[in-house]
Amino acid sequence: MSVLTEELIYEILSVVGEIPEGCVATYGQIARLIGRDKNARLVGKVLGMSEYYGKYPCHRVVNQAGRLAPHFYEQKELLCREGVSFLGGRVDMKKCRWNL
């Protein structure tokens, strides 16, 4: 189990800050980018409290199937404004996934 430190929080949020407008990343993708392959849930936990650390484009993070975060009611509207496309209520991951 990972200990949630300020350093880890900012590491996650700095990756989220790099996601380009019009693209989405997955929780697992962010976990891999910081070298913590098995910590996708930890990424979600950090994003849930990101408002305490500044302004980050957390709306650009979805699950691997393109599903939006529960209880984040503005997420779809924010993504649509950026040109993210949806298929059947989910983000079209083939078109919109952030590829590094």
VOPAGU-2260 file (C-alpha; in pm, 1 decimal, decimal comma):
REM VOPAGU-2260
SITE   aa  ch    i         X         Y         Z
SITE  MET   A    0       0,0       0,0       0,0
SITE  SER   A    1     128,6     344,5     -90,5
SITE  VAL   A    2     161,0     619,7     164,0
SITE  LEU   A    3      -2,5     937,5      41,9
SITE  THR   A    4     255,5    1213,1      75,4
SITE  GLU   A    5     249,5    1572,4     -47,9
SITE  GLU   A    6     523,3    1478,4    -294,2
SITE  LEU   A    7     313,9    1195,1    -440,3
SITE  ILE   A    8       5,9    1418,5    -460,9
SITE  TYR   A    9     194,8    1684,7    -656,2
SITE  GLU   A   10     355,2    1420,2    -876,1
SITE  ILE   A   11      10,2    1293,7    -976,8
SITE  LEU   A   12    -130,5    1643,7   -1022,5
SITE  SER   A   13     165,2    1756,2   -1232,8
SITE  VAL   A   14      94,8    1471,6   -1478,8
SITE  VAL   A   15    -273,9    1567,0   -1487,0
SITE  GLY   A   16    -167,5    1923,6   -1564,1
SITE  GLU   A   17      11,2    1798,7   -1877,1
SITE  ILE   A   18    -297,7    1638,6   -2036,6
SITE  PRO   A   19    -371,2    1849,3   -2345,2
SITE  GLU   A   20    -707,2    2013,7   -2400,4
SITE  GLY   A   21    -934,8    1785,7   -2602,0
SITE  CYS   A   22    -768,0    1469,7   -2470,8
SITE  VAL   A   23    -829,3    1237,1   -2178,2
SITE  ALA   A   24    -605,7    1006,5   -1977,2
SITE  THR   A   25    -700,5     712,2   -1758,6
SITE  TYR   A   26    -630,9     666,8   -1390,0
SITE  GLY   A   27    -410,7     368,7   -1476,5
SITE  GLN   A   28    -220,3     564,4   -1740,1
SITE  ILE   A   29    -134,6     832,7   -1484,8
SITE  ALA   A   30     -30,9     568,1   -1231,8
SITE  ARG   A   31     204,3     413,4   -1491,4
SITE  LEU   A   32     351,1     752,7   -1580,8
SITE  ILE   A   33     457,6     807,3   -1218,7
SITE  GLY   A   34     597,2     454,1   -1189,7
SITE  ARG   A   35     314,8     313,0    -975,4
SITE  ASP   A   36     142,0      72,5   -1212,9
SITE  LYS   A   37     -93,6     -75,5    -954,2
SITE  ASN   A   38    -211,0     252,8    -800,8
SITE  ALA   A   39    -493,6     369,6   -1029,4
SITE  ARG   A   40    -730,4     396,4    -730,9
SITE  LEU   A   41    -479,4     614,5    -550,6
SITE  VAL   A   42    -479,5     847,4    -850,8
SITE  GLY   A   43    -857,6     869,6    -824,7
SITE  LYS   A   44    -835,3     947,1    -455,0
SITE  VAL   A   45    -588,6    1229,3    -516,8
SITE  LEU   A   46    -803,9    1375,3    -795,1
SITE  GLY   A   47   -1101,3    1372,4    -559,6
SITE  MET   A   48    -919,3    1614,2    -330,4
SITE  SER   A   49    -728,4    1812,1    -592,2
SITE  GLU   A   50    -922,3    2132,3    -523,6
SITE  TYR   A   51    -714,2    2173,3    -207,2
SITE  TYR   A   52    -392,1    2187,5    -412,4
SITE  GLY   A   53    -478,0    2429,4    -689,9
SITE  LYS   A   54    -651,1    2423,0   -1024,6
SITE  TYR   A   55    -586,0    2113,0   -1234,6
SITE  PRO   A   56    -776,0    1973,4   -1536,1
SITE  CYS   A   57    -900,2    1667,7   -1345,7
SITE  HIS   A   58   -1202,5    1653,4   -1575,1
SITE  ARG   A   59    -965,7    1507,7   -1836,0
SITE  VAL   A   60    -922,5    1183,6   -1639,5
SITE  VAL   A   61   -1161,8     892,2   -1696,9
SITE  ASN   A   62   -1155,9     518,2   -1638,1
SITE  GLN   A   63   -1012,4     278,3   -1895,2
SITE  ALA   A   64   -1353,2     228,2   -2057,7
SITE  GLY   A   65   -1404,8     603,2   -2096,1
SITE  ARG   A   66   -1657,6     631,3   -1814,1
SITE  LEU   A   67   -1680,0     958,9   -1628,6
SITE  ALA   A   68   -1621,5    1003,1   -1255,8
SITE  PRO   A   69   -1932,3     945,2   -1044,1
SITE  HIS   A   70   -2071,2    1259,8    -879,6
SITE  PHE   A   71   -1857,3    1489,8   -1100,2
SITE  TYR   A   72   -2159,0    1633,4   -1276,0
SITE  GLU   A   73   -1974,4    1903,9   -1472,0
SITE  GLN   A   74   -1719,9    1664,3   -1619,7
SITE  LYS   A   75   -1904,8    1583,8   -1941,8
SITE  GLU   A   76   -1986,6    1949,5   -2008,6
SITE  LEU   A   77   -1621,5    2050,5   -1956,3
SITE  LEU   A   78   -1499,1    1775,8   -2189,9
SITE  CYS   A   79   -1756,9    1861,9   -2456,5
SITE  ARG   A   80   -1644,2    2225,3   -2450,4
SITE  GLU   A   81   -1292,7    2101,1   -2531,7
SITE  GLY   A   82   -1413,6    1893,2   -2825,9
SITE  VAL   A   83   -1392,7    1549,1   -2662,4
SITE  SER   A   84   -1627,2    1309,5   -2842,6
SITE  PHE   A   85   -1852,9    1053,6   -2679,8
SITE  LEU   A   86   -1997,8     720,3   -2788,8
SITE  GLY   A   87   -2293,2     586,4   -2592,6
SITE  GLY   A   88   -2227,7     805,6   -2289,7
SITE  ARG   A   89   -1856,3     725,3   -2271,4
SITE  VAL   A   90   -1554,6     910,1   -2401,8
SITE  ASP   A   91   -1446,4     785,2   -2743,3
SITE  MET   A   92   -1109,5     654,9   -2623,3
SITE  LYS   A   93    -988,0     575,4   -2975,7
SITE  LYS   A   94   -1018,0     940,1   -3076,5
SITE  CYS   A   95    -950,3    1122,4   -2752,1
SITE  ARG   A   96    -700,7     920,8   -2545,7
SITE  TRP   A   97    -382,6    1108,7   -2464,5
SITE  ASN   A   98     -97,4     928,0   -2639,0
SITE  LEU   A   99     248,5    1013,7   -2520,5
